[in-house]
Each structure stands twice: as C-alpha cells, then as structure tokens.
C-alpha cells in the first residue's frame, strides 16, 4: 500500500501514475480521461517501466495527453521507458515533448526529484536544505515518508 507516499506527493502537487501492462487505445483513452480530472496538480509523472507494449494509437493518445496537460500548465515527466518502446513513441513525437524540457528519467525516484526541483524553481515548494533529502526505497523506487 503506497497511499501514504501518494498523499505526500499530492500535498506537493505531484501525481505519479504507474501504467501497468499494454498501452493500447482503450487503456490510453481511459488514462487520458483520468488525467483530465486531475485538479491542483502541477506535475504528473508517468511511470512507464511496467508497460509491456505500446501500439501507435496508444502512443498518439499519450502524446495528446501530454500536450493537453502541458497546455494546462501541468508539467509531465516520465520514468522507466523501455528501449523497445522508444521507436513507437518517437515515431509519433511523444518523446520530443518530454526531451525538450529534460523531463524523461530512468527511474521514478529521479523523476520525483526532478518534479520537486521543478516546483521549487517555480516557487510552489520551498527549497529543501542542501543536506536534507526525502528517502527513497531503491528496491521499489518509491519515496518513503
């Protein structure tokens, strides 16, 4: 149960969505509708390491979701995109939107740190003292506390 960590992130205006399994049109459409309902969120992290397959339509819907969220002023970051998924995401321009802003990360903890840095620079979160950090469970890549 990660509800404590998820609520802590939400308090910081961050939502981390883990996408499991294949990302086809039906799943991507449902996902887009869920993202459209997000309120008081400044950063959405798309956790992609468990996506098994992405078809072209799913990649297009994902690109559209990223574009719509960014137009609403919500920064979108990704973590864990697998090498085999890059081609379809590149072919529709989905990765270009993220790379221009430097918002693609290898792991979820890196994306969470990137989100917090982004929000600190935007003045949404107060800066953390240099010696302070939020612990991360490296095995599950989840923020602790």
N, C-alpha and C positions, 0 to 999 in steps of 0.2 A: 504494500500500500504506500503510494507516494503522495498521498493527499497533503501531508504537512509541507513537503517540499514544493508541491504545485501551488499551494496557497501562499507560501512565502514568495515565490516568483510572481504570482499575480499581484501581491501587495507592491511589488516593484514594477508593475505594469508590463510584465513579461508573461507570455503564454508559450509553453513548449508542447507541441503536438507530436506524438510519436505515430508514424504511419507504419502499420504492420501489413505484410502480405503484398499482393499485387496492387498496383495503382492503375486501374483501368477506368474507363469513362464513368461508370456508375459510382464507383468509390470516390473518384475525383469530384464528381458533381456534388455528392453528399458533403464531401470535405469543404468545397467552396461555399456551400450554403452555411455550414457551421462557422467558417471563418467570417462570413458576412455578419454574423450575430455577435461577434466579439465586441465588447464595449470597454472603454477605459484601459485599453491595451495599447502600448506604444511599440512593442516588439513582439513578433511572432517567430518562434524558432521551429522550423520543420525538421524533425528528427527522422532521417531517411534511411538509417542503417538497416532497418528490418524490412524495407521494401524489397520484394523478391523480383518483381517485374514491373516495367512501366511501358505502356503502349503509347503510340503517338498522340492519341486523343487524350489520354490521361496527362501526358506531358503538356499539351496545349491548355488544358483546363488548369493545370498547376501554374503555368506561366500567366494565365489570365488572373488567377487568384493573387499571385504575387504582384502583378501590375495594379490590380484594384486596391489591394491593401496599401501599396506604396502611395497611390494617389490619395488615399485617405490619411496619409501621414504616418502610417504604421510601417516601421522597418521590418523587413523579412530577412531572416538568416536561416541557413541550412547547416545540418551536420550529418556526416556519415554517408554521403552519396557514394555508392559503389562504382568502381571503374566500368563495369558492364552497363551501367545506366546512363553514363555520361553522353554516349552518342545520341540517344533519342532526345535527351534534354537539350543538348547542343543544337540538334537539328531544328528544333522549334524556337530556339533563342531563350529558353528558360534560364540557363546558367548565366547568360550575358547580363541579365538584370541584376544578378547577385554579385558577379565578379566586379562590375563597375564600382560597386560600393564596398568591396572587400568583405562580403558577408557570407562567404562559404567557408565552413570549418570542418576539420576532420572528425572532431568529437563533440559531443554535447557539452561537456564542461568548457571547452574552448568557446563554443557558441554562447553559452551563458555569460562567460567573462566578457566576450565581445559585446553582448547586449547591455551588460552593466556599464561597460566603458562608454558605449554609445549614449546611454541615458545619463551618465554623469556629465559627459560633454554637452548634452542638450539641456542640462540644468534640471532634469527631472529627478535624479537621485543625487544625494550629497556624495562627494568624493570619499572613498574609503581611505583611511590612513595607510601609508605605504607598507607597514608591517602587518596590517590586518588583511585577512582573506577569508572567504567563505569556503569551508572544507568541501571536498568532493570525494565521493566513494568511487575510486578509479575502476573497480571491478564492474560496477553497474553504470558508471558515468552519470550518476545522479548527484545533485547538490545535497549536502547534508545540512539540516537546520536552517 
